[in-house]
């Protein structure tokens, strides 16, 4: 299954990137190319897992706030196209993630504070400890990027659920590619150390590669 996923992934990523970029141009969004690229990675992984029957659903608690985004109708169109193209049925969470990615830039002035509704106290503490440690150890104040913090919180909640339930991802083809993301990878390892302290469990390399990708958006946004 993993081999099949890896074979599909390279082609999927290019095809999905092309689809998302077309919609971005059609609706004249000013979404940076790096954000479209990261969204393509997210969606291509979801599609590959759906095709191979290995999709792990995310928590429903994170979904409702994304429906208020102006990009949500565009996200619905993108997901509809991808579902028809690959004859799958991506979950509602991917529509919401797509809307969140597309709205992650300054093209929309978002009042997007839903992380306080969906992240419990312990997870919020972990995020705060992580951001403090990154600033102390690496010199990066990622709190300055509010969109990153919000997006990271949305991803981190279901990742913790998978960790607690021993259902971590085990088939992420980004593992090898992500090793070149030096600074984001350091941030992911700092987060993992803090998670281990709180839960006596650590993320595996597949989960860490996904987390590294999210940290990468903070660095690309700053460029």
Number of C-alpha atoms within 10 A of each C-alpha: 11 15 10 12 20 17 13 18 21 13 11 21 22 14 15 23 19 15 17 25 18 13 15 19 11 10 10 9 16 14 19 17 13 13 19 21 17 18 23 24 22 19 23 23 23 18 28 25 21 18 17 13 10 17 16 14 14 18 16 11 14 21 18 13 16 21 16 14 19 15 22 20 14 20 24 17 14 20 23 15 15 21 14 10 9 13 12 15 14 19 14 16 18 21 24 25 23 26 24 25 20 26 24 23 18 11 12 15 9 14 8 15 12 16 18 11 10 20 19 11 10 10 17 17 14 17 20 14 16 22 20 17 18 19 15 11 12 13 10 16 13 19 15 11 14 14 23 21 19 19 19 19 22 22 17 18 20 19 22 18 14 19 18 14 9 10 12 18 19 12 19 20 20 20 16 11 9 20 13 10 14 11 15 22 22 16 23 23 17 18 24 21 16 19 21 12 12 14 11 10 15 20 22 13 18 18 22 23 24 23 24 24 20 22 23 23 20 21 15 12 15 9 5
